[in-house]
Amino acid sequence: MKAVRFHEYGDPSVLRYEDVEQPVPGLGQVLVRVAATSFNGVDSNIRRGFIQGPIPVTLPHTPGRPRSTWWLRPGF
């Protein structure tokens, strides 16, 4: 599947459109298909590394919330 992610903090040039592995849902989780997402000011500040304290992320990070999704498969 494809995702826009960043592997380091910085300006918009750090965003990469890349292939990523499709996650496998675990026990008590579901896999969803994202139909739409948003990128807002908070996402921009996360990408730039301005709010690492209050909103820490693990790199690489896929920005964009909230999301519109379809349920695909439960985890077992």
PDB file with SEQRES, HELIX, SHEET and CRYST1 records, atoms N, CA, C and O in Angstrom:
SEQRES   1 A   76  MET LYS ALA VAL ARG PHE HIS GLU TYR GLY ASP PRO SER          
SEQRES   2 A   76  VAL LEU ARG TYR GLU ASP VAL GLU GLN PRO VAL PRO GLY          
SEQRES   3 A   76  LEU GLY GLN VAL LEU VAL ARG VAL ALA ALA THR SER PHE          
SEQRES   4 A   76  ASN GLY VAL ASP SER ASN ILE ARG ARG GLY PHE ILE GLN          
SEQRES   5 A   76  GLY PRO ILE PRO VAL THR LEU PRO HIS THR PRO GLY ARG          
SEQRES   6 A   76  PRO ARG SER THR TRP TRP LEU ARG PRO GLY PHE                  
HELIX    1 AA1 PRO A   12  VAL A   14  5                                   3    
HELIX    2 AA2 GLY A   41  ARG A   48  1                                   8    
SHEET    1 AA1 2 LYS A   2  PHE A   6  0                                        
SHEET    2 AA1 2 LEU A  15  ASP A  19 -1                                        
SHEET    1 AA2 2 VAL A  30  THR A  37  0                                        
SHEET    2 AA2 2 ARG A  67  PRO A  74 -1                                        
CRYST1    1.000    1.000    1.000  90.00  90.00  90.00 P 1           1          
ATOM      1  N   MET A   1       0.843  -1.163   0.000  1.00  0.00           N  
ATOM      2  CA  MET A   1       0.000   0.000   0.000  1.00  0.00           C  
ATOM      3  C   MET A   1       0.890   1.228   0.000  1.00  0.00           C  
ATOM      4  O   MET A   1       2.096   1.119   0.224  1.00  0.00           O  
ATOM      5  N   LYS A   2       0.316   2.390  -0.247  1.00  0.00           N  
ATOM      6  CA  LYS A   2       1.046   3.647  -0.311  1.00  0.00           C  
ATOM      7  C   LYS A   2       0.731   4.507   0.915  1.00  0.00           C  
ATOM      8  O   LYS A   2      -0.358   4.423   1.483  1.00  0.00           O  
ATOM      9  N   ALA A   3       1.698   5.332   1.311  1.00  0.00           N  
ATOM     10  CA  ALA A   3       1.500   6.262   2.414  1.00  0.00           C  
ATOM     11  C   ALA A   3       2.426   7.452   2.234  1.00  0.00           C  
ATOM     12  O   ALA A   3       3.517   7.324   1.678  1.00  0.00           O  
ATOM     13  N   VAL A   4       1.990   8.598   2.701  1.00  0.00           N  
ATOM     14  CA  VAL A   4       2.863   9.766   2.784  1.00  0.00           C  
ATOM     15  C   VAL A   4       3.403   9.775   4.205  1.00  0.00           C  
ATOM     16  O   VAL A   4       2.639   9.809   5.170  1.00  0.00           O  
ATOM     17  N   ARG A   5       4.739   9.743   4.328  1.00  0.00           N  
ATOM     18  CA  ARG A   5       5.373   9.690   5.646  1.00  0.00           C  
ATOM     19  C   ARG A   5       6.582  10.611   5.685  1.00  0.00           C  
ATOM     20  O   ARG A   5       7.062  11.080   4.653  1.00  0.00           O  
ATOM     21  N   PHE A   6       7.059  10.858   6.890  1.00  0.00           N  
ATOM     22  CA  PHE A   6       8.349  11.537   7.029  1.00  0.00           C  
ATOM     23  C   PHE A   6       9.224  10.738   7.981  1.00  0.00           C  
ATOM     24  O   PHE A   6       8.744  10.164   8.958  1.00  0.00           O  
ATOM     25  N   HIS A   7      10.521  10.711   7.679  1.00  0.00           N  
ATOM     26  CA  HIS A   7      11.513   9.954   8.440  1.00  0.00           C  
ATOM     27  C   HIS A   7      12.379  10.861   9.305  1.00  0.00           C  
ATOM     28  O   HIS A   7      13.183  10.382  10.105  1.00  0.00           O  
ATOM     29  N   GLU A   8      12.214  12.157   9.144  1.00  0.00           N  
ATOM     30  CA  GLU A   8      12.938  13.152   9.934  1.00  0.00           C  
ATOM     31  C   GLU A   8      12.051  14.390  10.011  1.00  0.00           C  
ATOM     32  O   GLU A   8      11.151  14.577   9.192  1.00  0.00           O  
ATOM     33  N   TYR A   9      12.318  15.224  10.996  1.00  0.00           N  
ATOM     34  CA  TYR A   9      11.550  16.461  11.140  1.00  0.00           C  
ATOM     35  C   TYR A   9      12.071  17.497  10.157  1.00  0.00           C  
ATOM     36  O   TYR A   9      13.260  17.515   9.836  1.00  0.00           O  
ATOM     37  N   GLY A  10      11.162  18.375   9.673  1.00  0.00           N  
ATOM     38  CA  GLY A  10      11.600  19.423   8.767  1.00  0.00           C  
ATOM     39  C   GLY A  10      10.447  20.051   8.007  1.00  0.00           C  
ATOM     40  O   GLY A  10       9.280  19.913   8.376  1.00  0.00           O  
ATOM     41  N   ASP A  11      10.807  20.749   6.924  1.00  0.00           N  
ATOM     42  CA  ASP A  11       9.819  21.424   6.076  1.00  0.00           C  
ATOM     43  C   ASP A  11       9.113  20.399   5.181  1.00  0.00           C  
ATOM     44  O   ASP A  11       9.411  19.209   5.277  1.00  0.00           O  
ATOM     45  N   PRO A  12       8.196  20.821   4.326  1.00  0.00           N  
ATOM     46  CA  PRO A  12       7.447  19.867   3.499  1.00  0.00           C  
ATOM     47  C   PRO A  12       8.313  18.945   2.628  1.00  0.00           C  
ATOM     48  O   PRO A  12       7.839  17.900   2.185  1.00  0.00           O  
ATOM     49  N   SER A  13       9.553  19.311   2.383  1.00  0.00           N  
ATOM     50  CA  SER A  13      10.411  18.459   1.542  1.00  0.00           C  
ATOM     51  C   SER A  13      10.750  17.122   2.196  1.00  0.00           C  
ATOM     52  O   SER A  13      11.232  16.220   1.510  1.00  0.00           O  
ATOM     53  N   VAL A  14      10.512  16.962   3.507  1.00  0.00           N  
ATOM     54  CA  VAL A  14      10.800  15.684   4.167  1.00  0.00           C  
ATOM     55  C   VAL A  14       9.685  14.664   3.940  1.00  0.00           C  
ATOM     56  O   VAL A  14       9.872  13.485   4.243  1.00  0.00           O  
ATOM     57  N   LEU A  15       8.521  15.089   3.410  1.00  0.00           N  
ATOM     58  CA  LEU A  15       7.413  14.166   3.144  1.00  0.00           C  
ATOM     59  C   LEU A  15       7.748  13.267   1.967  1.00  0.00           C  
ATOM     60  O   LEU A  15       8.243  13.743   0.945  1.00  0.00           O  
ATOM     61  N   ARG A  16       7.484  11.971   2.099  1.00  0.00           N  
ATOM     62  CA  ARG A  16       7.756  10.987   1.053  1.00  0.00           C  
ATOM     63  C   ARG A  16       6.503  10.147   0.794  1.00  0.00           C  
ATOM     64  O   ARG A  16       5.855   9.676   1.728  1.00  0.00           O  
ATOM     65  N   TYR A  17       6.176   9.969  -0.480  1.00  0.00           N  
ATOM     66  CA  TYR A  17       5.089   9.073  -0.894  1.00  0.00           C  
ATOM     67  C   TYR A  17       5.749   7.740  -1.190  1.00  0.00           C  
ATOM     68  O   TYR A  17       6.526   7.629  -2.138  1.00  0.00           O  
ATOM     69  N   GLU A  18       5.448   6.724  -0.387  1.00  0.00           N  
ATOM     70  CA  GLU A  18       6.212   5.481  -0.490  1.00  0.00           C  
ATOM     71  C   GLU A  18       5.355   4.251  -0.242  1.00  0.00           C  
ATOM     72  O   GLU A  18       4.249   4.330   0.293  1.00  0.00           O  
ATOM     73  N   ASP A  19       5.898   3.116  -0.647  1.00  0.00           N  
ATOM     74  CA  ASP A  19       5.266   1.830  -0.369  1.00  0.00           C  
ATOM     75  C   ASP A  19       5.530   1.444   1.083  1.00  0.00           C  
ATOM     76  O   ASP A  19       6.641   1.601   1.588  1.00  0.00           O  
ATOM     77  N   VAL A  20       4.498   0.940   1.742  1.00  0.00           N  
ATOM     78  CA  VAL A  20       4.620   0.452   3.114  1.00  0.00           C  
ATOM     79  C   VAL A  20       3.891  -0.887   3.209  1.00  0.00           C  
ATOM     80  O   VAL A  20       2.990  -1.170   2.421  1.00  0.00           O  
ATOM     81  N   GLU A  21       4.288  -1.700   4.176  1.00  0.00           N  
ATOM     82  CA  GLU A  21       3.608  -2.984   4.374  1.00  0.00           C  
ATOM     83  C   GLU A  21       2.206  -2.747   4.905  1.00  0.00           C  
ATOM     84  O   GLU A  21       1.978  -1.862   5.729  1.00  0.00           O  
ATOM     85  N   GLN A  22       1.265  -3.559   4.417  1.00  0.00           N  
ATOM     86  CA  GLN A  22      -0.095  -3.478   4.949  1.00  0.00           C  
ATOM     87  C   GLN A  22      -0.085  -4.080   6.345  1.00  0.00           C  
ATOM     88  O   GLN A  22       0.387  -5.202   6.524  1.00  0.00           O  
ATOM     89  N   PRO A  23      -0.593  -3.362   7.335  1.00  0.00           N  
ATOM     90  CA  PRO A  23      -0.590  -3.903   8.694  1.00  0.00           C  
ATOM     91  C   PRO A  23      -1.531  -5.097   8.831  1.00  0.00           C  
ATOM     92  O   PRO A  23      -2.520  -5.216   8.107  1.00  0.00           O  
ATOM     93  N   VAL A  24      -1.206  -5.963   9.760  1.00  0.00           N  
ATOM     94  CA  VAL A  24      -2.047  -7.122  10.072  1.00  0.00           C  
ATOM     95  C   VAL A  24      -2.674  -6.853  11.431  1.00  0.00           C  
ATOM     96  O   VAL A  24      -1.953  -6.620  12.401  1.00  0.00           O  
ATOM     97  N   PRO A  25      -4.014  -6.878  11.524  1.00  0.00           N  
ATOM     98  CA  PRO A  25      -4.643  -6.570  12.808  1.00  0.00           C  
ATOM     99  C   PRO A  25      -4.362  -7.658  13.843  1.00  0.00           C  
ATOM    100  O   PRO A  25      -4.353  -8.850  13.535  1.00  0.00           O  
ATOM    101  N   GLY A  26      -4.137  -7.222  15.054  1.00  0.00           N  
ATOM    102  CA  GLY A  26      -3.937  -8.148  16.162  1.00  0.00           C  
ATOM    103  C   GLY A  26      -5.243  -8.384  16.903  1.00  0.00           C  
ATOM    104  O   GLY A  26      -6.300  -7.907  16.489  1.00  0.00           O  
ATOM    105  N   LEU A  27      -5.159  -9.106  17.975  1.00  0.00           N  
ATOM    106  CA  LEU A  27      -6.316  -9.418  18.801  1.00  0.00           C  
ATOM    107  C   LEU A  27      -6.976  -8.130  19.287  1.00  0.00           C  
ATOM    108  O   LEU A  27      -6.315  -7.268  19.865  1.00  0.00           O  
ATOM    109  N   GLY A  28      -8.273  -8.005  19.050  1.00  0.00           N  
ATOM    110  CA  GLY A  28      -9.021  -6.837  19.479  1.00  0.00           C  
ATOM    111  C   GLY A  28      -8.858  -5.626  18.581  1.00  0.00           C  
ATOM    112  O   GLY A  28      -9.302  -4.537  18.944  1.00  0.00           O  
ATOM    113  N   GLN A  29      -8.227  -5.781  17.403  1.00  0.00           N  
ATOM    114  CA  GLN A  29      -8.029  -4.682  16.469  1.00  0.00           C  
ATOM    115  C   GLN A  29      -8.760  -4.982  15.168  1.00  0.00           C  
ATOM    116  O   GLN A  29      -9.147  -6.125  14.922  1.00  0.00           O  
ATOM    117  N   VAL A  30      -8.951  -3.968  14.338  1.00  0.00           N  
ATOM    118  CA  VAL A  30      -9.524  -4.154  13.007  1.00  0.00           C  
ATOM    119  C   VAL A  30      -8.640  -3.432  11.991  1.00  0.00           C  
ATOM    120  O   VAL A  30      -7.988  -2.440  12.316  1.00  0.00           O  
ATOM    121  N   LEU A  31      -8.627  -3.932  10.779  1.00  0.00           N  
ATOM    122  CA  LEU A  31      -7.950  -3.278   9.671  1.00  0.00           C  
ATOM    123  C   LEU A  31      -8.985  -2.439   8.943  1.00  0.00           C  
ATOM    124  O   LEU A  31     -10.082  -2.917   8.654  1.00  0.00           O  
ATOM    125  N   VAL A  32      -8.645  -1.193   8.646  1.00  0.00           N  
ATOM    126  CA  VAL A  32      -9.567  -0.301   7.952  1.00  0.00           C  
ATOM    127  C   VAL A  32      -8.901   0.244   6.702  1.00  0.00           C  
ATOM    128  O   VAL A  32      -7.676   0.340   6.639  1.00  0.00           O  
ATOM    129  N   ARG A  33      -9.703   0.601   5.708  1.00  0.00           N  
ATOM    130  CA  ARG A  33      -9.213   1.265   4.496  1.00  0.00           C  
ATOM    131  C   ARG A  33      -9.520   2.756   4.645  1.00  0.00           C  
ATOM    132  O   ARG A  33     -10.657   3.140   4.920  1.00  0.00           O  
ATOM    133  N   VAL A  34      -8.509   3.578   4.465  1.00  0.00           N  
ATOM    134  CA  VAL A  34      -8.689   5.021   4.592  1.00  0.00           C  
ATOM    135  C   VAL A  34      -9.219   5.572   3.285  1.00  0.00           C  
ATOM    136  O   VAL A  34      -8.610   5.389   2.231  1.00  0.00           O  
ATOM    137  N   ALA A  35     -10.365   6.252   3.358  1.00  0.00           N  
ATOM    138  CA  ALA A  35     -10.974   6.864   2.180  1.00  0.00           C  
ATOM    139  C   ALA A  35     -10.534   8.316   2.046  1.00  0.00           C  
ATOM    140  O   ALA A  35     -10.365   8.817   0.934  1.00  0.00           O  
ATOM    141  N   ALA A  36     -10.350   8.988   3.168  1.00  0.00           N  
ATOM    142  CA  ALA A  36      -9.945  10.393   3.151  1.00  0.00           C  
ATOM    143  C   ALA A  36      -9.297  10.717   4.487  1.00  0.00           C  
ATOM    144  O   ALA A  36      -9.582  10.082   5.503  1.00  0.00           O  
ATOM    145  N   THR A  37      -8.434  11.699   4.472  1.00  0.00           N  
ATOM    146  CA  THR A  37      -7.795  12.168   5.691  1.00  0.00           C  
ATOM    147  C   THR A  37      -7.562  13.660   5.561  1.00  0.00           C  
ATOM    148  O   THR A  37      -7.815  14.247   4.509  1.00  0.00           O  
ATOM    149  N   SER A  38      -7.089  14.261   6.614  1.00  0.00           N  
ATOM    150  CA  SER A  38      -6.791  15.690   6.565  1.00  0.00           C  
ATOM    151  C   SER A  38      -5.367  15.916   7.044  1.00  0.00           C  
ATOM    152  O   SER A  38      -4.795  15.087   7.751  1.00  0.00           O  
ATOM    153  N   PHE A  39      -4.814  17.030   6.655  1.00  0.00           N  
ATOM    154  CA  PHE A  39      -3.501  17.465   7.126  1.00  0.00           C  
ATOM    155  C   PHE A  39      -3.703  18.892   7.598  1.00  0.00           C  
ATOM    156  O   PHE A  39      -3.999  19.777   6.796  1.00  0.00           O  
ATOM    157  N   ASN A  40      -3.545  19.122   8.905  1.00  0.00           N  
ATOM    158  CA  ASN A  40      -3.857  20.439   9.446  1.00  0.00           C  
ATOM    159  C   ASN A  40      -2.634  21.060  10.116  1.00  0.00           C  
ATOM    160  O   ASN A  40      -1.527  20.531  10.018  1.00  0.00           O  
ATOM    161  N   GLY A  41      -2.839  22.168  10.784  1.00  0.00           N  
ATOM    162  CA  GLY A  41      -1.746  22.876  11.428  1.00  0.00           C  
ATOM    163  C   GLY A  41      -1.009  22.053  12.465  1.00  0.00           C  
ATOM    164  O   GLY A  41       0.208  22.175  12.604  1.00  0.00           O  
ATOM    165  N   VAL A  42      -1.731  21.215  13.196  1.00  0.00           N  
ATOM    166  CA  VAL A  42      -1.083  20.353  14.183  1.00  0.00           C  
ATOM    167  C   VAL A  42      -0.144  19.380  13.475  1.00  0.00           C  
ATOM    168  O   VAL A  42       0.987  19.179  13.919  1.00  0.00           O  
ATOM    169  N   ASP A  43      -0.605  18.770  12.372  1.00  0.00           N  
ATOM    170  CA  ASP A  43       0.254  17.860  11.607  1.00  0.00           C  
ATOM    171  C   ASP A  43       1.510  18.569  11.117  1.00  0.00           C  
ATOM    172  O   ASP A  43       2.601  17.998  11.138  1.00  0.00           O  
ATOM    173  N   SER A  44       1.352  19.817  10.676  1.00  0.00           N  
ATOM    174  CA  SER A  44       2.497  20.595  10.207  1.00  0.00           C  
ATOM    175  C   SER A  44       3.494  20.828  11.341  1.00  0.00           C  
ATOM    176  O   SER A  44       4.702  20.710  11.136  1.00  0.00           O  
ATOM    177  N   ASN A  45       2.998  21.158  12.532  1.00  0.00           N  
ATOM    178  CA  ASN A  45       3.885  21.372  13.675  1.00  0.00           C  
ATOM    179  C   ASN A  45       4.551  20.085  14.126  1.00  0.00           C  
ATOM    180  O   ASN A  45       5.701  20.106  14.565  1.00  0.00           O  
ATOM    181  N   ILE A  46       3.845  18.958  14.023  1.00  0.00           N  
ATOM    182  CA  ILE A  46       4.458  17.659  14.326  1.00  0.00           C  
ATOM    183  C   ILE A  46       5.578  17.388  13.329  1.00  0.00           C  
ATOM    184  O   ILE A  46       6.682  17.006  13.719  1.00  0.00           O  
ATOM    185  N   ARG A  47       5.293  17.587  12.036  1.00  0.00           N  
ATOM    186  CA  ARG A  47       6.292  17.346  10.992  1.00  0.00           C  
ATOM    187  C   ARG A  47       7.542  18.205  11.205  1.00  0.00           C  
ATOM    188  O   ARG A  47       8.663  17.747  10.983  1.00  0.00           O  
ATOM    189  N   ARG A  48       7.343  19.425  11.626  1.00  0.00           N  
ATOM    190  CA  ARG A  48       8.476  20.333  11.842  1.00  0.00           C  
ATOM    191  C   ARG A  48       9.206  20.065  13.155  1.00  0.00           C  
ATOM    192  O   ARG A  48      10.276  20.625  13.389  1.00  0.00           O  
ATOM    193  N   GLY A  49       8.631  19.200  14.030  1.00  0.00           N  
ATOM    194  CA  GLY A  49       9.269  18.864  15.296  1.00  0.00           C  
ATOM    195  C   GLY A  49       9.027  19.862  16.400  1.00  0.00           C  
ATOM    196  O   GLY A  49       9.715  19.833  17.421  1.00  0.00           O  
ATOM    197  N   PHE A  50       8.053  20.754  16.216  1.00  0.00           N  
ATOM    198  CA  PHE A  50       7.800  21.816  17.183  1.00  0.00           C  
ATOM    199  C   PHE A  50       7.097  21.331  18.449  1.00  0.00           C  
ATOM    200  O   PHE A  50       7.208  21.976  19.492  1.00  0.00           O  
ATOM    201  N   ILE A  51       6.375  20.209  18.384  1.00  0.00           N  
ATOM    202  CA  ILE A  51       5.591  19.773  19.557  1.00  0.00           C  
ATOM    203  C   ILE A  51       5.919  18.326  19.927  1.00  0.00           C  
ATOM    204  O   ILE A  51       5.020  17.530  20.197  1.00  0.00           O  
ATOM    205  N   GLN A  52       7.204  17.995  19.938  1.00  0.00           N  
ATOM    206  CA  GLN A  52       7.622  16.634  20.282  1.00  0.00           C  
ATOM    207  C   GLN A  52       7.289  16.279  21.720  1.00  0.00           C  
ATOM    208  O   GLN A  52       7.009  15.117  22.014  1.00  0.00           O  
ATOM    209  N   GLY A  53       7.311  17.250  22.625  1.00  0.00           N  
ATOM    210  CA  GLY A  53       7.001  16.979  24.026  1.00  0.00           C  
ATOM    211  C   GLY A  53       5.557  16.556  24.231  1.00  0.00           C  
ATOM    212  O   GLY A  53       5.304  15.452  24.713  1.00  0.00           O  
ATOM    213  N   PRO A  54       4.592  17.418  23.872  1.00  0.00           N  
ATOM    214  CA  PRO A  54       3.191  17.064  24.115  1.00  0.00           C  
ATOM    215  C   PRO A  54       2.642  15.996  23.179  1.00  0.00           C  
ATOM    216  O   PRO A  54       1.742  15.249  23.564  1.00  0.00           O  
ATOM    217  N   ILE A  55       3.165  15.906  21.951  1.00  0.00           N  
ATOM    218  CA  ILE A  55       2.664  14.920  20.987  1.00  0.00           C  
ATOM    219  C   ILE A  55       3.862  14.182  20.374  1.00  0.00           C  
ATOM    220  O   ILE A  55       4.250  14.472  19.243  1.00  0.00           O  
ATOM    221  N   PRO A  56       4.449  13.232  21.110  1.00  0.00           N  
ATOM    222  CA  PRO A  56       5.589  12.499  20.555  1.00  0.00           C  
ATOM    223  C   PRO A  56       5.129  11.510  19.480  1.00  0.00           C  
ATOM    224  O   PRO A  56       4.055  10.919  19.593  1.00  0.00           O  
ATOM    225  N   VAL A  57       5.940  11.336  18.448  1.00  0.00           N  
ATOM    226  CA  VAL A  57       5.654  10.356  17.401  1.00  0.00           C  
ATOM    227  C   VAL A  57       6.892   9.510  17.178  1.00  0.00           C  
ATOM    228  O   VAL A  57       8.012   9.931  17.468  1.00  0.00           O  
ATOM    229  N   THR A  58       6.675   8.320  16.663  1.00  0.00           N  
ATOM    230  CA  THR A  58       7.766   7.433  16.279  1.00  0.00           C  
ATOM    231  C   THR A  58       8.008   7.620  14.793  1.00  0.00           C  
ATOM    232  O   THR A  58       7.072   7.590  13.993  1.00  0.00           O  
ATOM    233  N   LEU A  59       9.264   7.814  14.427  1.00  0.00           N  
ATOM    234  CA  LEU A  59       9.611   7.976  13.012  1.00  0.00           C  
ATOM    235  C   LEU A  59       9.947   6.634  12.395  1.00  0.00           C  
ATOM    236  O   LEU A  59      10.573   5.814  13.065  1.00  0.00           O  
ATOM    237  N   PRO A  60       9.566   6.363  11.154  1.00  0.00           N  
ATOM    238  CA  PRO A  60       8.804   7.239  10.290  1.00  0.00           C  
ATOM    239  C   PRO A  60       7.366   7.386  10.790  1.00  0.00           C  
ATOM    240  O   PRO A  60       6.816   6.497  11.439  1.00  0.00           O  
ATOM    241  N   HIS A  61       6.779   8.540  10.464  1.00  0.00           N  
ATOM    242  CA  HIS A  61       5.423   8.868  10.916  1.00  0.00           C  
ATOM    243  C   HIS A  61       4.537   9.174   9.715  1.00  0.00           C  
ATOM    244  O   HIS A  61       4.959   9.835   8.767  1.00  0.00           O  
ATOM    245  N   THR A  62       3.298   8.679   9.772  1.00  0.00           N  
ATOM    246  CA  THR A  62       2.294   8.975   8.747  1.00  0.00           C  
ATOM    247  C   THR A  62       1.339  10.014   9.310  1.00  0.00           C  
ATOM    248  O   THR A  62       0.536   9.688  10.185  1.00  0.00           O  
ATOM    249  N   PRO A  63       1.401  11.264   8.833  1.00  0.00           N  
ATOM    250  CA  PRO A  63       0.519  12.293   9.367  1.00  0.00           C  
ATOM    251  C   PRO A  63      -0.892  12.183   8.804  1.00  0.00           C  
ATOM    252  O   PRO A  63      -1.135  11.479   7.823  1.00  0.00           O  
ATOM    253  N   GLY A  64      -1.819  12.894   9.446  1.00  0.00           N  
ATOM    254  CA  GLY A  64      -3.174  12.998   8.924  1.00  0.00           C  
ATOM    255  C   GLY A  64      -4.217  12.384   9.818  1.00  0.00           C  
ATOM    256  O   GLY A  64      -4.306  11.160   9.922  1.00  0.00           O  
ATOM    257  N   ARG A  65      -5.009  13.214  10.466  1.00  0.00           N  
ATOM    258  CA  ARG A  65      -6.140  12.790  11.277  1.00  0.00           C  
ATOM    259  C   ARG A  65      -7.121  13.928  11.297  1.00  0.00           C  
ATOM    260  O   ARG A  65      -6.661  15.066  11.210  1.00  0.00           O  
ATOM    261  N   PRO A  66      -8.387  13.759  11.400  1.00  0.00           N  
ATOM    262  CA  PRO A  66      -9.097  12.488  11.455  1.00  0.00           C  
ATOM    263  C   PRO A  66      -9.133  11.795  10.098  1.00  0.00           C  
ATOM    264  O   PRO A  66      -8.705  12.347   9.084  1.00  0.00           O  
ATOM    265  N   ARG A  67      -9.647  10.587  10.108  1.00  0.00           N  
ATOM    266  CA  ARG A  67      -9.716   9.789   8.881  1.00  0.00           C  
ATOM    267  C   ARG A  67     -11.136   9.293   8.649  1.00  0.00           C  
ATOM    268  O   ARG A  67     -11.901   9.071   9.588  1.00  0.00           O  
ATOM    269  N   SER A  68     -11.465   9.127   7.379  1.00  0.00           N  
ATOM    270  CA  SER A  68     -12.709   8.485   6.988  1.00  0.00           C  
ATOM    271  C   SER A  68     -12.325   7.089   6.521  1.00  0.00           C  
ATOM    272  O   SER A  68     -11.490   6.943   5.628  1.00  0.00           O  
ATOM    273  N   THR A  69     -12.926   6.059   7.115  1.00  0.00           N  
ATOM    274  CA  THR A  69     -12.456   4.688   6.870  1.00  0.00           C  
ATOM    275  C   THR A  69     -13.590   3.712   6.578  1.00  0.00           C  
ATOM    276  O   THR A  69     -14.758   3.987   6.852  1.00  0.00           O  
ATOM    277  N   TRP A  70     -13.212   2.556   6.010  1.00  0.00           N  
ATOM    278  CA  TRP A  70     -14.078   1.391   5.859  1.00  0.00           C  
ATOM    279  C   TRP A  70     -13.467   0.254   6.640  1.00  0.00           C  
ATOM    280  O   TRP A  70     -12.253   0.056   6.604  1.00  0.00           O  
ATOM    281  N   TRP A  71     -14.290  -0.495   7.346  1.00  0.00           N  
ATOM    282  CA  TRP A  71     -13.859  -1.668   8.078  1.00  0.00           C  
ATOM    283  C   TRP A  71     -13.559  -2.777   7.085  1.00  0.00           C  
ATOM    284  O   TRP A  71     -14.381  -3.060   6.214  1.00  0.00           O  
ATOM    285  N   LEU A  72     -12.385  -3.417   7.199  1.00  0.00           N  
ATOM    286  CA  LEU A  72     -12.005  -4.479   6.272  1.00  0.00           C  
ATOM    287  C   LEU A  72     -11.970  -5.859   6.905  1.00  0.00           C  
ATOM    288  O   LEU A  72     -12.533  -6.808   6.361  1.00  0.00           O  
ATOM    289  N   ARG A  73     -11.307  -5.976   8.061  1.00  0.00           N  
ATOM    290  CA  ARG A  73     -11.102  -7.301   8.608  1.00  0.00           C  
ATOM    291  C   ARG A  73     -10.783  -7.228  10.113  1.00  0.00           C  
ATOM    292  O   ARG A  73      -9.985  -6.390  10.533  1.00  0.00           O  
ATOM    293  N   PRO A  74     -11.394  -8.087  10.910  1.00  0.00           N  
ATOM    294  CA  PRO A  74     -11.052  -8.100  12.341  1.00  0.00           C  
ATOM    295  C   PRO A  74      -9.777  -8.902  12.564  1.00  0.00           C  
ATOM    296  O   PRO A  74      -9.409  -9.759  11.761  1.00  0.00           O  
ATOM    297  N   GLY A  75      -9.116  -8.602  13.675  1.00  0.00           N  
ATOM    298  CA  GLY A  75      -7.980  -9.417  14.100  1.00  0.00           C  
ATOM    299  C   GLY A  75      -8.463 -10.552  14.988  1.00  0.00           C  
ATOM    300  O   GLY A  75      -9.495 -10.423  15.646  1.00  0.00           O  
ATOM    301  N   PHE A  76      -7.756 -11.627  15.015  1.00  0.00           N  
ATOM    302  CA  PHE A  76      -8.153 -12.781  15.848  1.00  0.00           C  
ATOM    303  C   PHE A  76      -7.044 -13.166  16.789  1.00  0.00           C  
ATOM    304  O   PHE A  76      -7.193 -14.110  17.565  1.00  0.00           O  
TER     305      PHE A  76                                                      
END                                                                             
